Amino acid sequence: MDDGAISVGALDVRRREQAKAERRSRIVRAARDLIRETGDTDLSMRMIAKRADVSLTTPYNLFGSKRAVVLAVFEDERDFVVRFSRLQAQNALDRIFDAHDLGMRYFIDDPDFYKTLWKALLNTQGADSTGLATPERLERNRAAWRSLLEAAQEEGLLADSVSSDLLERTLSAFSNGCMLAWAMDAMPTEALAANTALGYALALKGAATPAGAAILQTRILRCQDALARL
């Protein structure tokens, strides 16, 4: 086969992939718009396909299930990695709280939409008892947080004697509790970030070195002041 034929074949493949990506984007946008309009993630594939102007089989071919479409909405809403990579923190502990603050900003800026998604995320009635939180998604998030905690240990701000895995699990449990309270309207949106950050700081201070404890005490006082103003 000559080079011209190879080039044409590669171009065809690229065009097919671009068309697939464009259809995928339309389906995710359609699902996102329907969730906003209905306040519900229990959408039918027929509704999503009609809004996206694709055949009924297309969402199944590209995603496999309605649940996967809704999870894609949650993922596509969060350009977190790009935005986080642009942040400049003075130390590894501040970087942990930068990650926290950036994540909270999505929920604070659009609470009604994200409460709907979090209620679905926390729904454990699915076959795998994880709601939208698939094992792959959970492990990916846990690995990212462990990396942040281990960086703080390497900088001498958190003690090496404390397991980064156990620290991550502690922070995750506290965060999920706050998110559940918020999603169920038991915590006001304006208090969400400060409450969660205060819990993080208090938990991390128990594992901190003297240098880390000083940084975290400043963070604790800042969170307390923010909550007092509310």
trRosetta pair geometry for C-beta under 8 A, 3 or more apart (Angstrom, degrees):
i j d omega theta_ij theta_ji phi_ij phi_ji
1 5 4.7 -107 -175 79 98 135
1 6 6.1 115 126 -53 115 86
2 5 5.3 101 59 7 70 99
2 6 7.4 -131 106 -3 40 90
3 6 5.5 -55 -150 37 38 114
3 7 6.2 40 153 -23 70 104
4 7 5.7 -54 -149 34 31 111
4 8 6.5 29 154 -17 65 105
5 8 5.8 -54 -149 37 32 110
5 9 6.3 33 153 -19 65 107
6 9 5.7 -57 -149 38 31 112
6 10 6.3 30 154 -18 66 106
7 10 5.8 -54 -146 37 30 109
7 11 6.3 33 153 -21 64 107
8 11 5.6 -54 -148 35 31 114
8 12 6.5 35 152 -22 64 103
9 12 5.7 -52 -151 32 32 113
9 13 6.6 32 152 -18 64 103
10 13 5.7 -52 -151 35 34 112
10 14 6.4 35 151 -20 66 105
11 14 5.6 -53 -148 36 32 112
11 15 6.3 33 154 -20 65 105
12 15 5.8 -55 -148 36 30 111
12 16 6.4 30 154 -19 64 106
13 16 5.8 -56 -150 36 31 111
13 17 6.4 28 154 -17 65 107
14 17 5.8 -57 -148 38 31 109
14 18 6.3 32 154 -19 65 107
15 18 5.7 -54 -146 37 31 112
15 19 6.3 32 155 -18 65 105
16 19 5.7 -54 -148 37 31 111
16 20 6.3 33 152 -20 64 106
17 20 5.6 -52 -146 36 33 113
17 21 6.3 33 153 -19 65 105
18 21 5.7 -53 -146 36 31 111
18 22 6.3 33 153 -21 64 105
19 22 5.6 -53 -147 35 32 112
19 23 6.5 31 154 -17 65 104
20 23 5.9 -55 -150 37 31 109
20 24 6.3 34 151 -21 64 106
20 62 6.8 167 -168 -111 90 110
21 24 5.5 -52 -147 35 32 115
21 25 6.4 35 153 -21 64 104
22 25 5.7 -51 -149 34 31 112
22 26 6.5 32 152 -19 63 104
23 26 5.6 -53 -149 35 34 112
23 27 6.4 34 153 -20 66 104
23 52 7.5 80 -165 160 67 126
23 54 5.7 92 -154 -99 105 143
23 58 5.9 -105 174 -178 133 131
23 62 6.4 -160 108 -65 109 153
24 27 5.8 -56 -151 34 31 111
24 28 6.4 28 154 -16 66 106
24 62 5.2 -165 -92 180 89 142
24 63 7.8 135 -130 -56 91 92
24 72 7.7 -110 -180 -177 98 153
25 28 5.8 -55 -147 38 32 109
25 29 6.2 31 155 -17 66 107
26 29 5.8 -55 -146 39 30 110
26 30 6.2 34 154 -22 65 107
26 52 4.3 114 135 -157 97 97
26 53 7.0 -72 169 48 140 85
26 54 6.6 131 97 -33 128 118
27 30 5.6 -53 -148 35 30 113
27 31 6.4 28 155 -16 64 105
27 48 6.1 49 -158 161 82 110
27 49 7.6 -8 -117 -94 97 52
27 52 4.6 4 -90 -102 53 163
27 54 6.6 -42 -73 23 96 144
27 58 7.1 -157 -72 119 130 107
27 59 5.3 153 -143 -99 140 91
27 62 6.6 156 17 75 159 144
27 63 7.2 -146 125 -27 150 128
27 69 6.3 -95 149 -134 111 113
27 72 7.9 32 103 90 101 146
28 31 5.8 -55 -148 38 31 109
28 32 6.2 33 153 -20 65 107
28 69 7.1 -162 -96 -164 60 76
28 72 5.1 -103 -105 125 111 113
28 73 5.7 171 -160 -85 82 64
28 76 5.0 61 172 13 146 164
29 32 5.6 -55 -146 37 31 113
29 33 6.2 31 156 -19 66 106
29 52 7.3 125 65 -105 84 90
30 33 5.9 -56 -148 37 28 109
30 34 6.3 25 155 -17 64 109
30 48 5.3 119 112 -160 119 66
30 49 7.9 123 117 -66 161 10
30 51 3.7 143 -155 103 111 109
30 52 3.8 -94 -24 -59 151 84
31 34 5.7 -57 -146 39 31 110
31 35 6.3 34 155 -22 65 105
31 43 6.2 -174 -135 53 83 161
31 48 5.2 7 -76 -124 85 116
31 51 7.9 155 -53 73 39 136
31 69 5.1 174 -77 153 159 109
31 70 6.4 -141 172 -88 137 54
31 72 7.6 84 57 74 149 99
31 73 5.0 -118 106 -66 116 126
32 35 5.8 -54 -149 34 29 111
32 36 6.5 30 153 -18 63 105
32 73 4.9 166 -76 -140 82 111
32 76 7.5 -99 -59 82 133 120
32 77 7.0 149 -118 -72 128 104
33 36 5.7 -55 -151 36 32 112
33 37 6.3 26 154 -16 66 110
33 51 6.6 -166 72 174 121 142
34 37 5.7 -57 -143 40 32 109
34 38 5.8 3 167 3 69 116
34 43 5.3 78 118 -110 139 139
34 47 6.1 109 -131 139 154 118
34 48 6.6 -103 7 -91 154 69
34 51 6.0 -145 -54 -20 113 167
35 38 6.5 -68 -130 51 23 91
35 39 7.4 77 176 -93 55 11
35 40 6.9 -136 -133 70 61 36
35 41 5.8 17 -116 -91 112 63
35 43 7.1 -82 -68 -41 74 128
35 70 7.6 116 -75 -129 134 91
35 73 6.5 110 -3 168 149 163
35 113 6.8 84 119 -147 108 83
35 116 5.8 157 177 117 104 144
35 117 7.2 46 174 -65 150 85
36 39 7.8 12 -175 -64 19 51
36 112 8.0 82 -139 107 69 107
36 113 5.7 -17 -99 -103 83 106
38 43 7.3 142 46 -85 152 92
39 112 7.2 -62 -112 171 97 102
39 116 5.6 -149 -163 -92 54 132
40 43 7.1 143 107 -56 89 71
40 116 6.8 -114 -76 -153 16 120
41 70 5.0 71 -169 -137 113 140
41 116 6.1 151 -39 158 93 96
41 117 6.8 107 -72 -103 131 50
41 119 7.7 -179 5 79 121 93
41 120 4.1 -1 34 -72 160 145
43 47 5.3 -118 -173 73 94 129
43 48 5.6 90 136 -51 129 101
43 66 6.6 -170 77 -162 77 118
43 69 7.7 -87 71 96 121 131
43 70 7.3 156 28 -74 108 105
44 47 4.6 100 61 1 84 100
44 48 7.1 -156 94 -2 47 85
44 66 7.4 -69 -145 -107 24 142
45 48 5.6 -55 -147 40 37 112
45 49 6.0 37 156 -20 70 107
45 56 6.4 86 126 -162 105 81
45 59 5.2 -164 -153 74 100 140
45 60 6.7 31 -156 -51 152 90
45 66 5.5 -114 -61 -80 89 99
45 69 7.7 149 -107 -8 79 153
46 49 5.9 -54 -142 38 28 109
46 50 6.2 29 158 -20 63 108
46 56 6.0 -11 -103 -117 68 111
47 50 6.0 -58 -148 36 26 110
47 51 6.4 21 158 -14 64 109
48 51 6.0 -60 -149 39 29 107
48 52 6.1 15 158 -8 66 114
48 59 5.7 66 102 -77 125 157
48 66 7.5 167 -4 -126 145 87
48 69 6.2 11 -149 169 167 162
49 52 5.9 -65 -142 47 28 104
49 54 5.3 -99 -153 75 78 79
49 55 6.5 -44 -168 119 129 21
49 56 4.8 174 60 -102 175 47
49 58 6.3 132 -125 49 105 100
49 59 5.6 -114 -73 -11 92 117
50 53 7.5 25 179 -73 31 41
52 58 7.7 -134 100 90 132 133
52 59 7.5 124 38 -64 150 105
54 58 4.0 -74 151 50 125 156
54 59 7.0 130 88 -38 129 77
55 58 4.9 116 60 -21 76 100
56 59 7.5 -53 -175 27 39 98
56 60 7.6 25 142 -2 64 112
57 60 5.5 -67 -161 46 49 112
57 61 5.7 50 147 -27 81 109
58 61 5.6 -57 -143 36 31 111
58 62 6.1 13 165 -7 68 112
59 62 6.1 -66 -140 46 28 100
59 63 5.5 -25 179 28 69 116
59 66 7.7 40 141 -91 132 58
59 69 5.9 -5 -165 -77 117 134
60 63 7.0 -74 -119 58 17 76
60 64 6.5 48 -165 -123 55 16
60 65 7.5 47 -124 -71 69 31
63 68 4.1 170 172 101 98 118
63 69 4.9 60 156 -65 172 74
63 72 6.5 -95 -117 -19 123 140
64 68 5.2 60 59 9 92 157
65 68 4.7 103 59 2 80 101
65 69 7.3 -136 101 -5 49 83
66 69 5.5 -50 -156 30 39 115
66 70 6.6 35 150 -16 68 103
67 70 5.9 -55 -152 36 33 108
67 71 6.4 33 151 -17 65 107
67 126 7.1 89 -121 -121 149 136
67 132 6.9 -166 -171 -105 90 74
68 71 5.6 -52 -145 38 34 113
68 72 6.3 40 152 -24 64 103
69 72 5.6 -55 -154 32 31 114
69 73 6.9 38 147 -24 63 97
70 73 5.5 -43 -156 24 38 116
70 74 6.9 39 147 -17 64 99
70 117 7.7 175 175 -127 96 83
70 120 6.2 -94 156 153 140 158
70 132 6.4 -102 109 -106 107 127
71 74 5.6 -50 -155 34 39 113
71 75 6.4 34 149 -15 68 106
71 132 5.0 173 -90 -161 90 102
71 134 7.0 26 -130 -16 155 115
71 137 7.3 -127 -163 -58 124 150
72 75 5.5 -54 -144 41 36 110
72 76 5.8 30 159 -18 70 111
73 76 6.0 -58 -137 41 25 105
73 77 6.3 31 160 -28 61 107
73 117 7.1 -142 106 -107 109 122
74 77 6.1 -56 -153 26 24 113
74 78 7.2 0 158 -3 57 113
74 117 5.2 145 -95 -168 100 132
74 121 7.0 112 -113 -74 156 114
74 132 6.4 106 -4 153 156 146
75 78 6.4 -82 -161 42 31 99
77 106 6.9 106 136 -160 106 130
77 117 7.8 -110 24 -64 155 168
78 103 7.9 17 -143 -125 128 72
78 106 6.1 -24 -103 -92 90 160
79 82 4.9 -31 164 39 95 117
79 83 5.9 96 108 -20 86 103
80 83 6.0 -71 -149 44 28 104
80 84 5.7 23 162 -19 70 114
80 102 6.5 121 -144 130 85 118
80 103 6.6 25 -125 -89 130 76
80 106 7.9 -55 -78 -39 99 136
81 84 5.9 -57 -141 39 25 109
81 85 6.3 30 158 -26 62 107
82 85 6.0 -56 -153 28 27 112
82 86 7.2 22 152 -18 59 106
83 86 6.0 -60 -161 29 36 111
83 87 7.4 44 146 -33 64 98
83 102 6.0 166 114 -160 119 132
84 87 5.7 -43 -160 11 45 116
84 98 7.2 126 -140 126 83 103
84 99 6.0 35 -130 -107 129 77
84 102 5.7 176 -84 77 85 169
87 95 7.4 141 108 -129 120 73
87 98 4.8 150 158 171 155 141
87 102 7.1 -108 -49 -56 144 136
89 92 7.4 105 109 -95 132 18
89 94 4.1 173 -166 101 109 103
89 95 3.9 -162 45 -71 161 73
89 98 5.2 -125 -74 -16 120 143
90 94 5.3 55 44 27 79 156
91 94 5.2 95 55 12 71 102
91 95 7.1 -125 104 -9 39 91
91 152 7.7 73 148 -117 92 79
91 155 6.2 155 -165 153 93 160
91 157 6.4 118 159 -62 126 151
91 215 6.7 -94 69 -113 144 159
92 95 5.3 -49 -149 31 37 119
92 96 6.9 46 150 -25 64 95
92 148 6.9 159 -177 -175 91 65
92 151 4.2 -170 -133 119 131 96
92 152 3.8 -167 112 -81 123 63
92 154 7.3 120 -53 56 162 86
92 155 4.7 174 3 11 125 141
92 157 5.9 -177 60 32 105 139
93 96 5.6 -44 -157 24 38 114
93 97 6.9 25 151 -7 65 103
93 152 5.3 84 -65 -121 69 124
93 157 5.1 -126 -37 150 112 151
93 158 7.7 141 -80 -40 100 97
93 204 7.1 138 -135 152 107 150
93 212 5.9 147 -59 -142 143 90
93 215 5.1 114 78 114 150 143
93 216 6.6 -101 -173 -65 146 83
93 219 7.8 -126 148 -30 116 146
94 97 5.8 -60 -152 44 38 105
94 98 6.1 47 147 -27 69 103
94 215 7.2 -100 -49 -175 84 130
95 98 5.3 -46 -144 32 35 117
95 99 6.6 39 154 -20 63 99
95 148 6.1 -153 111 -146 104 102
95 151 7.0 -31 68 95 143 140
95 152 7.9 -158 52 -64 104 93
96 99 5.9 -54 -158 32 30 111
96 100 6.6 30 146 -17 63 106
96 148 4.9 128 -93 155 82 127
96 149 7.1 65 -96 -76 130 60
96 152 6.6 -13 -33 -49 127 134
96 200 7.1 -175 138 170 116 134
96 204 7.5 130 102 -88 161 157
97 100 5.1 -46 -145 37 42 117
97 101 6.1 43 155 -21 69 103
97 197 6.1 62 -139 -138 103 109
97 200 7.0 158 -94 103 83 144
97 201 7.8 27 -86 -70 123 95
97 219 6.4 -142 -80 -131 158 138
98 101 5.8 -53 -142 37 29 108
98 102 6.2 30 157 -19 63 107
99 102 5.9 -56 -147 36 27 110
99 103 6.4 26 156 -16 62 108
99 145 7.8 177 118 -103 153 74
99 148 6.3 -82 2 -96 154 158
100 103 6.0 -63 -153 38 27 109
100 104 6.3 24 155 -18 66 110
100 193 7.6 127 142 -153 95 82
100 196 6.6 -170 -171 118 120 114
100 197 5.8 134 127 -92 145 85
100 200 6.2 -91 -87 -25 159 167
101 104 5.7 -56 -146 38 31 112
101 105 6.5 44 153 -36 63 100
101 193 6.5 57 -122 -158 65 124
101 197 7.3 29 -70 -81 81 129
102 105 5.7 -45 -155 16 32 118
102 106 8.0 38 151 -20 57 91
103 106 6.4 -47 -171 18 40 109
103 107 7.6 24 144 -5 65 104
104 107 5.7 -63 -160 41 47 108
104 108 5.9 40 149 -20 79 111
104 192 6.2 171 -151 113 111 105
104 193 4.0 107 160 -99 157 97
104 196 6.7 -179 -86 53 127 140
104 197 8.0 -56 -32 -43 155 101
105 108 5.7 -57 -138 41 33 110
105 109 5.9 29 164 -19 68 111
105 193 7.9 44 -61 -89 53 135
106 109 6.3 -64 -148 37 22 105
106 110 6.8 -41 173 38 59 101
106 114 6.4 124 130 -83 90 146
107 110 7.3 -95 -145 63 20 64
107 111 6.2 51 169 -103 66 64
107 114 4.6 -130 -118 100 69 160
107 118 7.9 36 -117 -42 118 135
107 179 8.0 -118 -109 -123 160 92
107 182 7.3 42 168 138 139 151
107 189 7.3 -159 136 -143 90 97
107 192 6.4 -94 108 117 130 159
108 111 6.7 4 -135 -63 22 93
108 189 5.8 135 -125 170 65 104
108 190 7.7 86 -137 -96 107 42
108 192 6.6 -162 -77 57 91 124
108 193 6.4 -19 -57 -36 134 117
110 113 4.5 -19 152 38 110 118
110 114 5.7 108 97 -17 86 101
111 114 6.1 -71 -142 47 29 100
111 115 5.8 33 164 -27 70 107
111 189 4.6 -65 -91 -100 147 142
112 115 6.0 -51 -144 30 25 112
112 116 6.9 28 155 -19 58 103
113 116 6.0 -59 -164 31 31 112
113 117 6.8 21 148 -11 66 107
114 117 5.3 -51 -145 40 43 110
114 118 5.9 43 155 -20 72 104
115 118 5.7 -54 -141 39 31 109
115 119 6.3 37 157 -24 64 102
115 182 7.2 -128 -103 131 95 84
115 183 4.9 154 -147 -134 77 67
115 185 8.0 41 -145 -57 146 76
116 119 6.0 -52 -151 30 28 111
116 120 6.9 23 151 -11 60 105
117 120 5.7 -58 -156 39 36 110
117 121 6.1 39 147 -24 69 107
117 132 7.7 -57 -177 38 77 165
118 121 5.0 -48 -140 36 39 117
118 122 6.0 28 161 -11 69 107
118 179 5.7 -138 -157 170 139 108
118 180 7.9 -156 155 -88 117 42
118 182 7.6 9 97 88 165 99
118 183 4.2 -132 102 -92 123 133
119 122 6.1 -59 -142 44 27 102
119 123 6.5 44 150 -42 60 99
119 183 5.3 171 -64 174 74 126
120 123 5.5 -41 -150 10 34 120
120 131 6.3 149 152 -178 51 111
120 132 5.3 52 128 -25 93 126
121 131 5.4 98 174 123 26 133
121 132 4.5 -67 -105 51 58 113
121 133 5.7 73 -171 -43 83 91
122 131 5.8 95 87 -34 6 172
122 133 8.0 42 -83 -14 37 120
122 176 7.7 141 -105 -165 107 96
122 179 7.4 179 -62 115 127 107
122 180 5.9 130 -126 -101 157 89
122 183 6.6 166 9 66 143 163
123 126 7.0 90 114 -24 92 92
123 131 4.3 125 66 -115 60 111
123 132 7.5 62 46 -11 91 81
124 129 5.0 24 -176 -165 96 64
124 130 6.7 18 -124 -81 79 11
124 131 5.4 -61 -76 -40 46 92
125 129 8.0 27 -87 -111 8 54
125 131 7.6 54 27 -87 58 75
126 129 6.6 -149 70 -54 73 20
126 130 6.6 -55 64 51 123 55
126 131 5.8 154 2 -93 120 27
128 134 7.3 44 86 -127 151 64
128 135 7.3 -100 165 -26 140 98
130 133 4.7 -114 167 81 95 79
130 134 6.1 118 104 -102 139 25
130 135 6.6 -145 -54 -49 170 63
130 138 7.1 -98 -158 -33 134 133
132 137 7.8 -17 140 50 70 163
133 137 5.8 -132 -156 84 52 120
133 138 5.3 66 169 -64 99 102
134 137 4.6 92 55 8 82 103
134 138 6.9 -150 90 -6 41 87
135 138 5.7 -56 -144 38 30 112
135 139 6.2 26 161 -16 66 108
136 139 6.1 -59 -146 39 27 106
136 140 6.3 29 155 -21 63 108
137 140 5.8 -55 -148 34 30 113
137 141 6.4 25 157 -14 65 107
138 141 6.0 -60 -151 39 29 107
138 142 6.2 27 154 -19 66 110
139 142 5.5 -53 -141 38 33 112
139 143 6.2 36 158 -23 66 105
140 143 6.0 -55 -150 33 27 110
140 144 6.7 28 153 -19 61 105
141 144 5.8 -55 -153 32 33 112
141 145 6.6 25 155 -12 67 106
142 145 6.0 -60 -150 41 33 106
142 146 6.2 35 153 -21 67 107
142 168 5.7 98 -157 149 80 140
142 169 8.0 21 -135 -73 116 66
142 172 7.1 -19 -101 -66 87 149
143 146 5.6 -51 -144 36 32 113
143 147 6.5 38 154 -25 63 103
144 147 5.8 -54 -156 30 30 115
144 148 7.0 29 149 -17 62 102
145 148 5.6 -50 -152 33 39 112
145 149 6.4 36 152 -16 68 105
145 168 4.7 127 108 -132 116 108
145 171 6.7 -157 -180 79 141 136
145 172 7.2 158 64 -61 169 100
146 149 5.7 -57 -147 40 34 110
146 150 6.0 33 155 -19 68 108
146 164 4.9 96 -152 137 82 116
146 165 6.3 8 -111 -84 123 56
146 168 5.0 -44 -73 -54 75 148
147 150 5.8 -54 -142 38 28 110
147 151 6.5 35 154 -24 61 103
148 151 5.7 -52 -153 29 31 114
148 152 6.9 30 149 -16 62 102
149 152 5.7 -53 -157 34 37 112
149 153 6.7 38 146 -19 66 102
149 158 6.5 -44 -172 52 77 167
149 164 4.4 152 102 -145 123 98
149 167 5.2 154 -151 95 153 134
149 168 6.1 -125 -5 -62 149 88
150 153 5.3 -47 -149 34 40 115
150 154 6.4 43 150 -21 67 101
150 164 4.9 -11 -64 -96 82 161
151 154 5.6 -50 -148 35 34 113
151 155 6.5 27 153 -13 64 106
152 155 5.8 -57 -146 41 33 107
152 157 4.5 -79 -173 70 85 112
152 158 4.4 58 119 1 107 113
152 204 8.0 -33 137 -158 164 125
152 212 6.8 80 177 -115 109 131
153 156 7.7 46 178 -69 33 22
153 157 7.4 -98 -75 55 23 67
153 158 4.7 -60 -78 76 67 97
153 159 7.2 -25 -124 93 91 17
153 160 5.4 105 -170 -89 116 65
153 164 6.6 -92 -18 -72 140 111
156 209 5.8 -40 164 29 70 163
156 211 6.2 40 119 50 96 139
156 212 7.6 -159 124 -38 53 102
157 208 6.4 -36 162 -144 65 88
157 209 6.0 -132 -152 36 20 105
157 211 5.8 -93 -108 98 66 99
157 212 3.4 115 -177 -84 70 107
157 215 6.7 -18 -149 29 122 140
158 162 6.6 -89 166 58 100 121
158 167 7.4 31 -173 -106 147 166
158 204 6.8 -75 -99 -165 115 92
158 207 5.2 20 -156 123 97 101
158 208 5.8 -60 -104 -106 59 52
158 209 6.7 -142 -91 -8 8 85
158 212 5.6 113 -62 -105 51 171
159 162 5.1 84 78 2 96 100
159 207 5.6 -128 34 179 95 70
159 208 7.1 129 -17 179 85 6
159 209 5.8 138 -66 -61 72 78
162 166 6.9 -113 177 69 79 114
162 167 6.0 76 140 -55 112 114
162 207 4.0 -83 40 -141 173 117
163 166 4.0 78 76 10 110 103
163 167 6.6 -173 94 -9 58 83
164 167 5.4 -52 -145 39 35 115
164 168 6.2 40 154 -23 66 104
165 168 5.8 -53 -149 34 28 111
165 169 6.5 28 153 -18 62 106
166 169 5.6 -52 -147 36 34 113
166 170 6.4 38 153 -22 65 104
167 170 5.7 -55 -151 33 31 112
167 171 6.5 27 154 -14 66 105
167 203 7.4 138 -151 143 76 110
167 204 7.2 64 -159 -103 117 71
167 207 5.9 -60 -98 7 121 171
168 171 5.9 -56 -148 39 32 108
168 172 6.1 32 155 -20 66 110
169 172 5.6 -55 -143 38 29 113
169 173 6.3 32 157 -22 64 105
170 173 5.9 -53 -148 33 28 110
170 174 6.6 22 156 -13 62 107
170 203 5.2 172 133 -166 124 139
171 174 5.9 -60 -151 39 31 108
171 175 6.1 30 154 -19 67 110
171 199 7.9 136 -133 120 61 97
171 200 5.6 43 -131 -116 104 84
171 203 6.1 -178 -78 87 71 152
171 204 7.7 31 -78 -56 114 93
172 175 5.7 -56 -143 39 30 110
172 176 6.1 29 160 -19 66 107
173 176 6.0 -55 -145 37 27 109
173 177 6.5 30 154 -21 61 106
174 177 5.7 -55 -153 33 32 113
174 178 6.6 29 152 -16 65 104
174 196 7.1 138 129 -142 98 69
174 199 4.2 -175 170 151 140 138
174 200 7.1 -177 89 -65 140 58
174 203 6.5 -142 -16 -37 153 145
175 178 5.8 -57 -152 37 33 109
175 179 6.2 30 153 -18 68 108
175 196 5.7 55 -115 -148 72 116
175 199 7.6 -176 -63 87 55 134
175 200 7.7 37 -65 -67 96 100
176 179 5.6 -53 -142 39 33 112
176 180 6.2 38 156 -23 65 104
177 180 5.8 -53 -148 34 29 112
177 181 6.5 28 154 -17 63 105
178 181 5.7 -55 -150 37 32 110
178 182 6.2 30 153 -18 66 109
178 187 6.5 -38 -162 31 70 172
178 192 6.5 123 162 -152 112 74
178 195 5.6 162 -129 109 126 114
178 196 4.6 -163 81 -82 172 93
178 199 6.9 -153 -46 12 129 149
179 182 5.6 -55 -145 39 32 112
179 183 6.0 32 157 -20 67 107
180 183 5.8 -53 -140 37 28 109
180 184 6.2 10 162 -2 63 113
181 184 6.2 -71 -147 49 24 99
181 186 4.2 -89 -164 78 78 108
181 187 4.1 65 123 -15 108 114
182 185 7.7 35 -179 -75 31 23
182 186 7.3 -86 -60 56 22 68
182 187 4.5 -55 -79 67 66 108
182 189 6.8 90 -154 -93 110 55
182 192 5.1 42 -98 -104 142 118
187 191 5.8 -119 180 81 90 112
187 192 6.0 109 127 -86 119 75
187 195 6.5 -91 -159 29 137 165
188 191 4.8 78 67 12 88 104
188 192 7.4 -128 99 -35 47 79
188 230 7.5 176 72 -174 135 134
189 192 5.6 -31 -155 -10 39 120
190 230 6.0 162 116 -118 113 123
191 194 5.9 -73 -159 52 53 104
191 195 5.3 51 151 -27 87 115
191 227 6.4 65 -138 -120 97 84
191 230 5.5 126 -83 167 96 174
192 195 6.1 -65 -146 37 21 108
192 196 6.3 11 164 -11 62 112
193 196 6.2 -64 -148 40 26 105
193 197 6.0 21 159 -15 65 113
194 197 5.8 -57 -140 42 29 109
194 198 6.1 34 158 -24 64 106
194 223 4.8 151 -165 -153 82 79
194 226 4.1 -152 -109 100 142 128
194 227 5.0 -176 128 -58 137 85
194 230 7.6 -172 46 -16 149 135
195 198 5.9 -55 -149 32 26 112
195 199 6.7 25 154 -16 61 105
195 223 7.8 145 -73 -175 19 116
195 227 6.9 98 -71 -93 70 123
196 199 5.8 -55 -154 36 33 111
196 200 6.5 36 150 -20 66 104
197 200 5.5 -51 -148 35 35 115
197 201 6.2 34 155 -20 67 106
197 219 6.9 -121 161 172 106 108
197 223 5.1 -163 96 -97 103 128
198 201 5.8 -55 -146 37 31 110
198 202 6.3 28 157 -17 65 108
198 220 6.5 84 -138 -133 75 64
198 223 3.8 177 -75 138 90 149
198 224 6.9 106 -113 -58 127 64
198 227 7.0 -11 -42 -28 148 137
199 202 5.9 -56 -144 38 29 109
199 203 6.2 26 159 -16 65 109
200 203 6.0 -64 -150 39 26 107
200 204 6.0 17 159 -13 66 114
201 204 5.9 -58 -140 42 27 106
201 205 6.2 36 158 -31 63 105
201 216 4.9 158 -162 -165 86 91
201 219 4.4 -162 -110 105 138 117
201 220 4.7 -170 126 -70 138 77
201 223 6.4 -172 18 0 143 143
202 205 5.8 -49 -147 24 28 115
202 206 7.4 32 153 -21 56 98
202 220 6.5 95 -67 -108 73 116
203 206 6.2 -55 -169 23 35 112
203 207 7.6 5 147 4 64 106
204 207 5.9 -71 -158 48 44 98
204 208 5.9 63 144 -54 75 103
204 212 7.3 -109 150 158 102 120
204 216 5.6 -159 94 -111 106 142
205 208 5.1 -42 -140 7 38 126
205 212 7.7 -176 -117 124 50 93
205 213 5.6 80 -149 -126 84 77
205 216 4.4 -171 -81 116 90 146
205 217 7.1 92 -115 -61 131 67
205 220 7.1 0 -48 -49 144 132
208 211 7.9 -135 170 72 99 51
208 212 3.4 -142 -157 99 103 113
208 213 4.2 151 104 -62 130 69
208 215 7.9 -155 -151 50 142 92
208 216 5.6 -135 -60 4 161 140
209 212 4.8 90 46 12 72 103
209 213 6.8 -130 93 -11 33 89
210 213 5.6 -51 -141 32 29 114
210 214 6.8 34 159 -22 61 100
211 214 6.2 -52 -158 27 30 110
211 215 7.1 26 149 -13 61 104
212 215 5.7 -57 -155 36 40 110
212 216 6.1 32 152 -15 72 110
213 216 5.7 -59 -143 43 32 109
213 217 6.1 39 156 -27 67 103
214 217 5.8 -48 -145 29 29 112
214 218 7.0 31 154 -17 59 101
215 218 6.0 -57 -163 32 32 111
215 219 6.7 30 144 -16 65 107
216 219 5.2 -52 -150 37 41 115
216 220 6.2 47 150 -25 70 100
217 220 5.5 -46 -146 31 35 115
217 221 6.5 34 156 -17 64 102
218 221 6.0 -55 -150 36 30 109
218 222 6.4 32 151 -20 63 108
219 222 5.6 -56 -150 36 32 114
219 223 6.4 30 154 -18 66 105
220 223 5.9 -57 -150 36 30 108
220 224 6.3 29 154 -18 65 108
221 224 5.7 -54 -145 37 32 112
221 225 6.4 35 155 -21 64 105
222 225 5.8 -54 -150 34 30 111
222 226 6.5 30 152 -19 63 105
223 226 5.6 -54 -150 35 33 113
223 227 6.4 27 155 -14 67 106
224 227 5.9 -57 -146 40 31 107
224 228 6.1 35 154 -23 65 107
225 228 5.6 -54 -145 34 30 114
225 229 6.6 33 155 -22 63 103
226 229 5.9 -54 -155 30 30 111
226 230 7.0 30 148 -20 61 103
227 230 5.6 -51 -156 29 39 114
